[in-house]
Amino acid sequence: MKASDAPIADALAGARNGRIKAGIGGWNFAPWRDNFYPKGLPQRRELEYASRHLATLEINSTFYRAQTPKVYAKWRDETPPGFVFSLKAPRQVAEGRKLAGAGALVRGFLFGGLAEFGDRLGPIVWQFPPSRAFDRDDFAAFLDLLPRELNGRALRHVLEMRHASFLCPGFLALARGHGLPCVFTDSGEYPNFADLTGDFVYARLMRSRGSEHDGYPASELDTWAARARLWSEGGEPDDLPRVAPADATRAATRDVFIHFISAAKQRNPAAAMALQGRVA
């Protein structure tokens, strides 16, 4: 290992044993070659490399179609102990006409090979389109469909809402009643709210800039690191948008997953590593 790699290794050692994990969406992106990935690295080794420089990756391909158990096992074997994948659940479910009737699709995805990930399986993101408004009865029926275990391991579901009608106390009460976190989506395009509804935190940060070497100015990364530490210690930041006032009662410690997504995508690996270094 080169001396310049030592801070990365130290940060990842802390991340894999700690509660805060920073990462990116996917690992196959041409502008990351000769940028994040070393020149000449074979494409087939990009997951191996990414998983040794980041603590988590969000898989986007499962949003479009489920993969086979063999593929999930291959991804597991290419990553080191302590590394965690999150997965986007199939759009076929989230974009269906009635969520209450999606039981077969939900079970088919969750029990169709995800067990192959073993302890590499992290949160499963159910991302709902901007066209889906809050229908309490339909949504409550959908949440009742979500299995909580897979081969004896707890499943971690997280909800990403993209319609403003979800910014209401009724939805928060429903999510809290099921103990399911909601994504904090830091975006100017979609609704964002930092109300906590589950026992872990999941943030998708979408404001990286190509003009910044690390995607974000150092001061903004410092701020996100402080928020991540506060979340992990059981607190809540007071500088993020909310639907309802925060509960003054401090919770137990929490796991925190932060993924840098979209925007100046070529900068996102640097942003994730810079944040991980701050919280290690």
C-alpha positions as a Python dict, from the first residue, in 0.01 Angstrom:
ca = {
    (1, 'M'): (0, 0, 0),
    (2, 'K'): (128, 344, -91),
    (3, 'A'): (169, 604, 184),
    (4, 'S'): (-98, 815, 12),
    (5, 'D'): (-345, 528, 50),
    (6, 'A'): (-302, 506, 428),
    (7, 'P'): (-569, 768, 516),
    (8, 'I'): (-818, 587, 289),
    (9, 'A'): (-742, 254, 454),
    (10, 'D'): (-773, 404, 802),
    (11, 'A'): (-1105, 570, 716),
    (12, 'L'): (-1247, 249, 571),
    (13, 'A'): (-1134, 44, 869),
    (14, 'G'): (-1329, 286, 1087),
    (15, 'A'): (-1630, 281, 855),
    (16, 'R'): (-1654, -95, 839),
    (17, 'N'): (-1655, -116, 1217),
    (18, 'G'): (-1858, 200, 1271),
    (19, 'R'): (-2207, 331, 1219),
    (20, 'I'): (-2149, 582, 937),
    (21, 'K'): (-2096, 458, 582),
    (22, 'A'): (-2045, 685, 281),
    (23, 'G'): (-2062, 571, -79),
    (24, 'I'): (-2191, 632, -430),
    (25, 'G'): (-2452, 499, -672),
    (26, 'G'): (-2321, 217, -890),
    (27, 'W'): (-1964, 141, -990),
    (28, 'N'): (-1967, 130, -1373),
    (29, 'F'): (-1940, 486, -1503),
    (30, 'A'): (-1702, 574, -1785),
    (31, 'P'): (-1585, 912, -1643),
    (32, 'W'): (-1464, 732, -1328),
    (33, 'R'): (-1203, 553, -1540),
    (34, 'D'): (-864, 724, -1518),
    (35, 'N'): (-1027, 942, -1251),
    (36, 'F'): (-1148, 734, -956),
    (37, 'Y'): (-1024, 410, -1110),
    (38, 'P'): (-653, 377, -1191),
    (39, 'K'): (-553, 393, -1554),
    (40, 'G'): (-571, 50, -1712),
    (41, 'L'): (-786, -113, -1443),
    (42, 'P'): (-999, -381, -1618),
    (43, 'Q'): (-1369, -305, -1604),
    (44, 'R'): (-1437, -645, -1447),
    (45, 'R'): (-1234, -533, -1142),
    (46, 'E'): (-1412, -203, -1083),
    (47, 'L'): (-1640, -338, -809),
    (48, 'E'): (-1341, -495, -637),
    (49, 'Y'): (-1160, -161, -643),
    (50, 'A'): (-1460, 54, -546),
    (51, 'S'): (-1547, -167, -251),
    (52, 'R'): (-1196, -124, -114),
    (53, 'H'): (-1212, 255, -131),
    (54, 'L'): (-1573, 310, -25),
    (55, 'A'): (-1781, 163, 256),
    (56, 'T'): (-2104, 116, 62),
    (57, 'L'): (-2251, 122, -288),
    (58, 'E'): (-2611, 171, -396),
    (59, 'I'): (-2709, -68, -675),
    (60, 'N'): (-2927, 103, -936),
    (61, 'S'): (-2960, -180, -1189),
    (62, 'T'): (-3210, -365, -967),
    (63, 'F'): (-3449, -72, -1015),
    (64, 'Y'): (-3485, -178, -1378),
    (65, 'R'): (-3468, -555, -1336),
    (66, 'A'): (-3374, -806, -1069),
    (67, 'Q'): (-3047, -990, -1113),
    (68, 'T'): (-2991, -1363, -1068),
    (69, 'P'): (-2875, -1525, -743),
    (70, 'K'): (-2549, -1609, -920),
    (71, 'V'): (-2485, -1240, -993),
    (72, 'Y'): (-2563, -1139, -633),
    (73, 'A'): (-2321, -1407, -506),
    (74, 'K'): (-2052, -1283, -747),
    (75, 'W'): (-2090, -926, -621),
    (76, 'R'): (-2071, -1049, -261),
    (77, 'D'): (-1751, -1242, -329),
    (78, 'E'): (-1582, -944, -494),
    (79, 'T'): (-1622, -725, -185),
    (80, 'P'): (-1442, -730, 151),
    (81, 'P'): (-1589, -806, 495),
    (82, 'G'): (-1773, -509, 644),
    (83, 'F'): (-1870, -367, 306),
    (84, 'V'): (-2246, -312, 253),
    (85, 'F'): (-2461, -287, -59),
    (86, 'S'): (-2789, -103, -70),
    (87, 'L'): (-3030, -184, -351),
    (88, 'K'): (-3304, 6, -528),
    (89, 'A'): (-3616, -208, -540),
    (90, 'P'): (-3785, -265, -879),
    (91, 'R'): (-3968, 28, -1032),
    (92, 'Q'): (-4231, -224, -1142),
    (93, 'V'): (-4355, -220, -782),
    (94, 'A'): (-4321, 150, -703),
    (95, 'E'): (-4480, 261, -1030),
    (96, 'G'): (-4765, 9, -1030),
    (97, 'R'): (-5124, 131, -1029),
    (98, 'K'): (-5208, -17, -687),
    (99, 'L'): (-4936, -79, -429),
    (100, 'A'): (-5170, -298, -226),
    (101, 'G'): (-5163, -559, -503),
    (102, 'A'): (-4786, -578, -534),
    (103, 'G'): (-4729, -864, -289),
    (104, 'A'): (-4614, -1118, -546),
    (105, 'L'): (-4368, -873, -703),
    (106, 'V'): (-4232, -773, -362),
    (107, 'R'): (-4180, -1133, -254),
    (108, 'G'): (-4036, -1229, -592),
    (109, 'F'): (-3768, -963, -561),
    (110, 'L'): (-3680, -1009, -195),
    (111, 'F'): (-3683, -1390, -199),
    (112, 'G'): (-3547, -1422, -552),
    (113, 'G'): (-3181, -1438, -456),
    (114, 'L'): (-3102, -1146, -223),
    (115, 'A'): (-3005, -1397, 46),
    (116, 'E'): (-2687, -1454, -157),
    (117, 'F'): (-2558, -1118, -35),
    (118, 'G'): (-2537, -1250, 322),
    (119, 'D'): (-2403, -984, 557),
    (120, 'R'): (-2327, -756, 261),
    (121, 'L'): (-2699, -680, 223),
    (122, 'G'): (-2788, -335, 350),
    (123, 'P'): (-3095, -113, 304),
    (124, 'I'): (-3347, -173, 26),
    (125, 'V'): (-3467, 157, -121),
    (126, 'W'): (-3829, 180, -238),
    (127, 'Q'): (-3822, 489, -459),
    (128, 'F'): (-4166, 620, -556),
    (129, 'P'): (-4206, 840, -865),
    (130, 'P'): (-4300, 1210, -859),
    (131, 'S'): (-4638, 1113, -1006),
    (132, 'R'): (-4741, 902, -704),
    (133, 'A'): (-4932, 1106, -448),
    (134, 'F'): (-4995, 993, -92),
    (135, 'D'): (-5291, 755, -69),
    (136, 'R'): (-5297, 649, 294),
    (137, 'D'): (-5493, 327, 259),
    (138, 'D'): (-5299, 201, -42),
    (139, 'F'): (-4967, 294, 111),
    (140, 'A'): (-5053, 136, 447),
    (141, 'A'): (-5144, -186, 269),
    (142, 'F'): (-4810, -179, 84),
    (143, 'L'): (-4609, -132, 403),
    (144, 'D'): (-4788, -430, 553),
    (145, 'L'): (-4657, -638, 259),
    (146, 'L'): (-4288, -578, 332),
    (147, 'P'): (-4120, -881, 493),
    (148, 'R'): (-3893, -798, 784),
    (149, 'E'): (-3662, -1099, 764),
    (150, 'L'): (-3473, -1295, 502),
    (151, 'N'): (-3323, -1628, 609),
    (152, 'G'): (-3311, -1511, 969),
    (153, 'R'): (-3151, -1174, 889),
    (154, 'A'): (-3339, -852, 944),
    (155, 'L'): (-3436, -669, 625),
    (156, 'R'): (-3392, -293, 623),
    (157, 'H'): (-3642, -109, 408),
    (158, 'V'): (-3622, 265, 339),
    (159, 'L'): (-3877, 482, 157),
    (160, 'E'): (-3802, 760, -90),
    (161, 'M'): (-4099, 983, -166),
    (162, 'R'): (-4095, 1228, -459),
    (163, 'H'): (-4441, 1387, -436),
    (164, 'A'): (-4508, 1683, -209),
    (165, 'S'): (-4827, 1526, -70),
    (166, 'F'): (-4608, 1302, 149),
    (167, 'L'): (-4492, 1608, 344),
    (168, 'C'): (-4765, 1562, 601),
    (169, 'P'): (-4802, 1434, 959),
    (170, 'G'): (-5026, 1149, 838),
    (171, 'F'): (-4751, 995, 629),
    (172, 'L'): (-4492, 1041, 905),
    (173, 'A'): (-4720, 864, 1152),
    (174, 'L'): (-4767, 576, 908),
    (175, 'A'): (-4395, 536, 843),
    (176, 'R'): (-4316, 557, 1215),
    (177, 'G'): (-4585, 303, 1293),
    (178, 'H'): (-4401, 58, 1070),
    (179, 'G'): (-4057, 170, 1189),
    (180, 'L'): (-3944, 250, 834),
    (181, 'P'): (-3698, 534, 763),
    (182, 'C'): (-3747, 782, 481),
    (183, 'V'): (-3465, 894, 254),
    (184, 'F'): (-3340, 1246, 305),
    (185, 'T'): (-3298, 1351, -58),
    (186, 'D'): (-3079, 1660, -76),
    (187, 'S'): (-3207, 1790, -406),
    (188, 'G'): (-3359, 2105, -547),
    (189, 'E'): (-3588, 1894, -763),
    (190, 'Y'): (-3761, 1664, -514),
    (191, 'P'): (-3925, 1716, -173),
    (192, 'N'): (-3683, 1668, 113),
    (193, 'F'): (-3747, 1625, 482),
    (194, 'A'): (-3525, 1509, 766),
    (195, 'D'): (-3797, 1379, 1001),
    (196, 'L'): (-3678, 1047, 1142),
    (197, 'T'): (-3922, 759, 1112),
    (198, 'G'): (-3702, 452, 1168),
    (199, 'D'): (-3394, 332, 1353),
    (200, 'F'): (-3135, 422, 1088),
    (201, 'V'): (-3071, 719, 856),
    (202, 'Y'): (-3038, 712, 478),
    (203, 'A'): (-2939, 1022, 282),
    (204, 'R'): (-2890, 1067, -93),
    (205, 'L'): (-2686, 1381, -166),
    (206, 'M'): (-2738, 1526, -513),
    (207, 'R'): (-2555, 1859, -523),
    (208, 'S'): (-2197, 1776, -620),
    (209, 'R'): (-2026, 2026, -851),
    (210, 'G'): (-1775, 1962, -1123),
    (211, 'S'): (-1580, 2271, -1022),
    (212, 'E'): (-1499, 2120, -681),
    (213, 'H'): (-1225, 1857, -663),
    (214, 'D'): (-1417, 1673, -389),
    (215, 'G'): (-1757, 1750, -535),
    (216, 'Y'): (-1849, 1980, -246),
    (217, 'P'): (-1659, 2266, -81),
    (218, 'A'): (-1475, 2159, 232),
    (219, 'S'): (-1711, 2360, 452),
    (220, 'E'): (-2014, 2172, 318),
    (221, 'L'): (-1845, 1836, 370),
    (222, 'D'): (-1762, 1944, 725),
    (223, 'T'): (-2129, 2024, 779),
    (224, 'W'): (-2244, 1690, 642),
    (225, 'A'): (-1989, 1511, 858),
    (226, 'A'): (-2125, 1690, 1166),
    (227, 'R'): (-2482, 1593, 1072),
    (228, 'A'): (-2380, 1231, 1017),
    (229, 'R'): (-2210, 1214, 1356),
    (230, 'L'): (-2513, 1370, 1526),
    (231, 'W'): (-2748, 1122, 1359),
    (232, 'S'): (-2525, 830, 1456),
    (233, 'E'): (-2512, 946, 1817),
    (234, 'G'): (-2891, 955, 1844),
    (235, 'G'): (-2948, 1325, 1780),
    (236, 'E'): (-3110, 1519, 1497),
    (237, 'P'): (-2966, 1815, 1301),
    (238, 'D'): (-3165, 2136, 1346),
    (239, 'D'): (-3064, 2288, 1011),
    (240, 'L'): (-3249, 2056, 768),
    (241, 'P'): (-3610, 2089, 644),
    (242, 'R'): (-3874, 1902, 840),
    (243, 'V'): (-4246, 1833, 834),
    (244, 'A'): (-4289, 1834, 1212),
    (245, 'P'): (-4079, 1957, 1507),
    (246, 'A'): (-3806, 1721, 1622),
    (247, 'D'): (-3860, 1507, 1927),
    (248, 'A'): (-3639, 1643, 2203),
    (249, 'T'): (-3579, 1289, 2335),
    (250, 'R'): (-3241, 1160, 2225),
    (251, 'A'): (-3261, 819, 2061),
    (252, 'A'): (-3022, 528, 2075),
    (253, 'T'): (-2726, 523, 1840),
    (254, 'R'): (-2810, 476, 1472),
    (255, 'D'): (-2649, 348, 1156),
    (256, 'V'): (-2612, 617, 890),
    (257, 'F'): (-2583, 559, 514),
    (258, 'I'): (-2491, 851, 290),
    (259, 'H'): (-2468, 810, -86),
    (260, 'F'): (-2354, 1075, -332),
    (261, 'I'): (-2583, 1042, -634),
    (262, 'S'): (-2623, 1216, -972),
    (263, 'A'): (-2530, 1586, -1016),
    (264, 'A'): (-2157, 1607, -1110),
    (265, 'K'): (-2134, 1230, -1096),
    (266, 'Q'): (-1765, 1220, -1187),
    (267, 'R'): (-1689, 1388, -851),
    (268, 'N'): (-1900, 1162, -633),
    (269, 'P'): (-1633, 903, -540),
    (270, 'A'): (-1404, 1185, -420),
    (271, 'A'): (-1694, 1334, -222),
    (272, 'A'): (-1771, 1003, -54),
    (273, 'M'): (-1408, 940, 36),
    (274, 'A'): (-1368, 1295, 166),
    (275, 'L'): (-1677, 1257, 388),
    (276, 'Q'): (-1569, 913, 508),
    (277, 'G'): (-1232, 1054, 606),
    (278, 'R'): (-1404, 1321, 818),
    (279, 'V'): (-1623, 1079, 1012),
    (280, 'A'): (-1384, 785, 1049),
}
